[in-house]
Amino acid sequence: MHDRSVLDVEVVSELQDIMGQDFQMLVESFQRDGEQRLAALDQAFAAGDAETLRSQAHSFKGSSSNLGAIHVASLCMELETLASSGDLSCAPALLHSLKQHFQQACAALNATLA
């Protein structure tokens, strides 16, 4: 069974029911998009671009939430709030945690496909 701290099992189950065979394509798209967003977040942080960091975190929060990746969405919300304040001092730790939880969410989502 799924780890409830990683995925919202009700959201995942509902998506599987609605999407059927296309659910796998959704998971693959989430993984590709997430990897691109993580790279964009890293670039924005390296450039000190708080606005891009905020907007990327906001978009990633939405896609993560829609797919039931609750911890990823929560970390994105923290990063979005941090970037909105303009203080990026805690961003490296948040980005590190976000990458770890994204990998866990992807693994959990892939496990639902088996």
C-alpha positions as CSV (number, residue, x, y, z in Angstrom):
1,M,0.0,0.0,0.0
2,H,1.0,3.6,-0.5
3,D,2.8,5.6,2.2
4,R,0.2,8.2,3.2
5,S,2.9,10.8,4.0
6,V,4.1,10.7,0.4
7,L,0.8,10.4,-1.6
8,D,-2.8,11.3,-1.0
9,V,-4.2,7.8,-1.8
10,E,-7.7,9.1,-2.4
11,V,-6.5,11.6,-5.0
12,V,-4.4,8.9,-6.7
13,S,-7.3,6.4,-6.7
14,E,-9.7,8.9,-8.1
15,L,-7.3,9.8,-10.9
16,Q,-6.7,6.1,-11.7
17,D,-10.5,5.6,-11.9
18,I,-11.0,8.6,-14.1
19,M,-8.0,8.2,-16.4
20,G,-7.8,4.4,-16.7
21,Q,-4.9,3.4,-19.0
22,D,-3.9,7.1,-19.4
23,F,-2.9,7.4,-15.7
24,Q,0.6,6.0,-16.6
25,M,1.0,8.8,-19.1
26,L,0.0,11.3,-16.5
27,V,2.6,9.9,-14.0
28,E,5.3,10.0,-16.7
29,S,4.4,13.6,-17.6
30,F,4.6,14.5,-13.9
31,Q,8.1,13.0,-13.6
32,R,9.4,14.8,-16.7
33,D,7.8,18.1,-15.7
34,G,9.0,17.8,-12.1
35,E,12.6,17.2,-13.2
36,Q,12.4,20.3,-15.5
37,R,10.9,22.4,-12.7
38,L,13.6,21.2,-10.2
39,A,16.3,22.3,-12.8
40,A,14.5,25.6,-13.2
41,L,14.3,26.1,-9.4
42,D,18.1,25.4,-9.1
43,Q,18.8,27.9,-11.9
44,A,16.6,30.6,-10.4
45,F,18.2,30.1,-7.0
46,A,21.7,30.2,-8.5
47,A,20.8,33.5,-10.3
48,G,19.2,35.0,-7.1
49,D,16.0,35.3,-9.1
50,A,13.3,35.2,-6.4
51,E,10.4,35.9,-8.7
52,T,11.2,33.0,-11.0
53,L,11.8,30.8,-8.0
54,R,8.4,31.8,-6.7
55,S,6.5,31.2,-9.9
56,Q,8.2,27.8,-10.6
57,A,7.5,26.7,-7.0
58,H,3.8,27.8,-7.5
59,S,3.4,25.9,-10.7
60,F,5.1,22.8,-9.2
61,K,2.9,23.0,-6.2
62,G,-0.2,22.9,-8.4
63,S,0.9,19.9,-10.4
64,S,2.0,18.0,-7.3
65,S,-1.2,18.7,-5.5
66,N,-3.3,17.6,-8.5
67,L,-1.4,14.3,-8.6
68,G,-1.6,13.7,-4.8
69,A,2.1,14.3,-4.1
70,I,1.2,16.1,-0.8
71,H,4.6,16.5,0.7
72,V,6.1,17.8,-2.6
73,A,3.2,20.3,-2.8
74,S,3.8,21.4,0.8
75,L,7.5,22.0,0.2
76,C,6.7,23.9,-2.9
77,M,4.4,26.1,-0.9
78,E,7.2,26.8,1.6
79,L,9.6,27.6,-1.2
80,E,7.0,29.9,-2.8
81,T,6.4,31.7,0.4
82,L,10.2,32.0,1.0
83,A,10.8,33.4,-2.5
84,S,7.9,35.9,-2.1
85,S,9.6,37.3,1.0
86,G,12.8,37.7,-1.0
87,D,14.9,35.9,1.6
88,L,16.4,32.9,-0.1
89,S,18.7,31.9,2.8
90,C,16.7,28.7,3.5
91,A,16.2,27.8,-0.2
92,P,19.1,25.3,-0.4
93,A,17.8,23.1,2.3
94,L,14.2,23.3,0.9
95,L,15.4,22.5,-2.6
96,H,17.4,19.5,-1.3
97,S,14.3,18.3,0.6
98,L,12.1,18.9,-2.4
99,K,14.3,16.8,-4.6
100,Q,14.2,13.9,-2.1
101,H,10.5,14.0,-1.7
102,F,9.9,14.3,-5.4
103,Q,11.9,11.1,-5.9
104,Q,9.9,9.4,-3.2
105,A,6.6,10.6,-4.8
106,C,7.7,9.3,-8.2
107,A,8.6,6.0,-6.8
108,A,5.3,5.7,-5.0
109,L,3.3,6.7,-8.1
110,N,5.2,4.2,-10.2
111,A,4.4,1.5,-7.6
112,T,0.7,2.3,-8.2
113,L,1.2,1.3,-11.9
114,A,2.5,-2.2,-11.1
